[in-house]
């Protein structure tokens, strides 16, 4: 009986060891499919939440960068607007300061459009009203005088520049015109009287650069002077100065 029990017991031990050895690999095997449904659901939710958080962070970073760029651009535009406002204020103060001077220059015929036709009419009026006087003239084209210290550059504003409202940009300029007058007079004092009358006509500012006087021989016939003797010929070079606003 003891032997049979021992054998039975031994037989049972061998069977248990074989069963345990065959069941051990199955317990150590790993697969997410073997996870409980609740665990798999929790992991899936966690992964989705993590992906959503990453997407939100990336989106917020992009929005922050875009907002920063817009803020910098807005700050730059604000600074530019403030600078333009200060410049416009300075221009307004300059206009208010010099407006009376400009009005005075305009009344004297110095500021504004060139009064070339008025000059010619005034010379013709003097010639008709004064007996024995003949006037010939030659007016050169108007030229812009370079500003002092500009090294001859007369267009500091780029050509074609426009204001915010679309109007072309203008600037003030000083213009010079050379005029040659040939006067046939009875007396040299008549030349001074003619220049005084031209100044009184307020046709602009002019200076007499030089004059030369010559009288023909006594034997030359004088048709315009009559009994007053041979006429006196005076050649004068004048410099006519004017100011106006022009478009570069």
C-alpha positions in Angstrom: 0.0 0.0 0.0 2.8 2.3 0.8 4.4 1.6 -2.5 1.2 2.3 -4.4 0.7 5.5 -2.5 4.2 6.6 -3.2 3.8 5.8 -6.8 0.5 7.5 -6.9 2.0 10.5 -5.2 4.9 10.5 -7.5 2.7 10.2 -10.4 0.7 13.1 -9.3 3.9 15.2 -8.8 5.1 14.5 -12.3 1.7 15.5 -13.7 1.6 18.7 -11.8 5.1 19.7 -12.9 4.3 19.0 -16.5 1.1 20.9 -16.3 2.8 23.9 -14.6 5.5 23.9 -17.3 3.1 23.9 -20.1 0.9 26.7 -18.5 3.8 29.1 -17.7 4.4 30.6 -21.2 0.7 31.3 -21.7 0.7 33.4 -18.5 3.8 35.4 -19.5 2.6 36.2 -23.0 1.8 40.1 -23.6 -0.6 41.7 -26.1 -2.8 44.8 -26.0 -5.6 42.7 -27.2 -5.6 40.8 -24.0 -6.0 44.1 -22.0 -9.4 44.7 -20.4 -11.7 46.8 -22.3 -11.7 49.6 -19.7 -7.9 49.8 -19.8 -7.8 49.9 -23.6 -10.5 52.6 -23.6 -8.6 54.7 -21.0 -5.3 54.4 -23.0 -7.1 55.4 -26.2 -8.7 58.4 -24.5 -5.3 59.4 -23.0 -3.6 59.2 -26.4 -6.4 61.3 -28.0 -6.2 63.9 -25.3 -2.4 64.1 -25.6 -2.6 64.5 -29.4 -5.3 67.2 -29.0 -3.1 69.0 -26.5 -0.1 69.0 -28.8 -2.3 70.3 -31.7 -3.7 73.1 -29.5 -0.1 74.0 -28.3 1.1 74.2 -31.9 -1.9 76.2 -33.0 -1.5 78.7 -30.1 2.2 79.1 -30.9 1.3 79.9 -34.5 -1.4 82.4 -33.4 1.1 84.0 -30.9 3.6 84.4 -33.7 1.1 85.9 -36.0 -0.3 88.2 -33.4 3.2 89.4 -32.5 4.0 90.2 -36.1 0.7 92.1 -36.4 1.5 93.9 -33.2 4.9 94.9 -34.4 3.5 96.1 -37.8 0.8 98.0 -36.0 3.4 99.6 -33.7 5.5 100.5 -36.8 2.5 102.0 -38.5 1.6 104.0 -35.4 5.1 105.3 -35.2 5.0 106.3 -38.9 1.7 108.0 -38.4 2.9 109.9 -35.5 6.0 111.0 -37.4 3.8 112.1 -40.3 1.6 114.0 -37.9 4.5 115.8 -36.4 5.8 116.6 -39.9 2.4 117.9 -40.9 2.3 120.0 -37.7 5.7 121.4 -38.5 4.6 122.1 -42.1 1.5 123.9 -40.9 3.5 126.0 -38.5 5.9 126.9 -41.3 3.0 127.8 -43.6 1.4 130.0 -40.9 4.7 131.6 -40.2 5.6 132.4 -43.8 2.1 133.0 -45.3 2.2 136.8 -44.8 5.6 136.9 -46.5 4.3 134.9 -49.4 1.3 137.1 -49.8 3.5 140.2 -49.9 5.7 138.6 -52.5 2.7 137.7 -54.5 1.4 141.3 -54.4 4.7 142.5 -55.7 4.6 139.9 -58.5 7.6 138.0 -57.2 5.8 134.9 -56.1 3.5 133.1 -58.6 3.5 132.4 -62.3 6.0 134.2 -64.4 4.4 137.5 -65.8 6.2 137.4 -69.1 3.2 138.7 -71.1 2.7 141.5 -68.6 6.3 142.5 -69.1 5.9 142.8 -72.8 2.6 144.7 -72.5 4.3 147.1 -70.0 7.2 147.7 -72.4 4.8 148.4 -75.3 2.8 150.8 -73.1 6.0 152.8 -72.2 7.0 152.8 -75.8 3.7 154.2 -76.9 3.3 156.8 -74.2 6.8 158.3 -74.3 7.7 160.1 -77.5 11.1 159.4 -79.1 11.6 156.0 -77.3 12.0 152.6 -79.0 12.3 149.4 -77.0 13.5 146.0 -78.2 13.6 143.0 -75.9 14.8 139.5 -75.7 13.6 137.3 -72.8 15.5 134.1 -72.2 13.9 130.9 -71.0 13.3 130.6 -67.2 15.7 128.4 -65.3 15.7 127.1 -61.8 18.3 128.4 -59.4 20.0 125.6 -57.3 19.6 125.8 -53.6 22.6 126.9 -51.6 24.7 123.9 -50.5 22.9 121.5 -52.9 25.9 121.1 -55.2 23.8 122.0 -58.2 21.0 119.5 -57.4 17.7 121.2 -58.0 15.4 118.2 -57.6 15.6 116.9 -54.0 12.1 115.4 -54.4 11.9 112.4 -56.7 10.1 113.0 -60.0 6.6 111.7 -60.0 6.2 111.7 -56.2 2.6 112.1 -55.0 0.8 113.2 -51.9 -1.6 110.7 -50.1 -4.5 112.3 -51.9 -2.9 111.6 -55.3 -1.8 115.1 -56.1 1.7 115.6 -57.3 4.2 116.8 -54.8 5.3 120.4 -55.3 8.1 122.5 -53.8 9.1 126.1 -53.8 11.8 127.2 -56.1 13.6 130.4 -57.2 13.8 131.0 -60.9 16.0 133.3 -62.9 15.4 134.8 -66.3 17.8 136.9 -68.3 16.4 139.8 -70.2 18.1 142.0 -72.8 16.7 145.4 -73.5 17.8 147.7 -76.3 16.5 151.2 -75.7 16.7 154.2 -78.1 16.4 157.2 -75.9 16.8 161.0 -76.1 18.6 161.2 -72.8 20.3 158.6 -70.6 18.1 159.6 -67.7 15.2 158.1 -69.6 16.6 154.6 -68.9 16.4 155.2 -65.2 12.9 156.4 -65.5 11.9 153.3 -67.5 13.4 151.0 -64.9 11.5 152.9 -62.1 8.3 152.5 -64.0 8.9 148.7 -64.5 9.5 148.4 -60.7 6.3 150.3 -59.9 4.3 147.9 -62.2 5.0 145.1 -59.7 5.9 142.5 -62.3 8.6 140.8 -60.3 12.0 141.5 -58.9 14.7 142.4 -61.3 18.2 143.8 -61.2 20.2 145.6 -63.8 23.5 143.6 -64.3 25.1 146.0 -66.8 24.3 148.7 -69.4 26.3 150.1 -72.3 25.5 153.4 -73.9 26.4 154.5 -77.4 25.4 157.4 -79.6 25.7 157.4 -83.4 27.6 160.1 -85.3 26.1 163.5 -85.6 25.8 163.0 -89.3 23.3 160.0 -88.9 19.7 160.9 -89.7 17.4 160.5 -86.8 13.8 159.6 -87.8 12.5 158.9 -84.3 14.0 161.8 -82.4 13.0 164.6 -84.7 14.7 167.9 -83.6 15.9 166.4 -80.4 19.1 165.2 -81.9 20.5 161.7 -82.5 19.0 159.0 -80.3 21.0 157.4 -77.6 21.2 153.6 -77.8 21.3 151.7 -74.4 21.9 148.0 -74.2 21.0 146.6 -70.8 21.2 143.1 -69.4 18.6 142.4 -66.6 18.2 139.5 -64.3 14.5 138.8 -63.5 13.9 136.8 -60.3 10.7 135.0 -59.5 9.4 132.3 -57.1 6.8 129.7 -57.6 5.7 126.2 -56.6 6.6 123.6 -59.2 6.4 119.9 -59.7 9.9 118.2 -59.9 
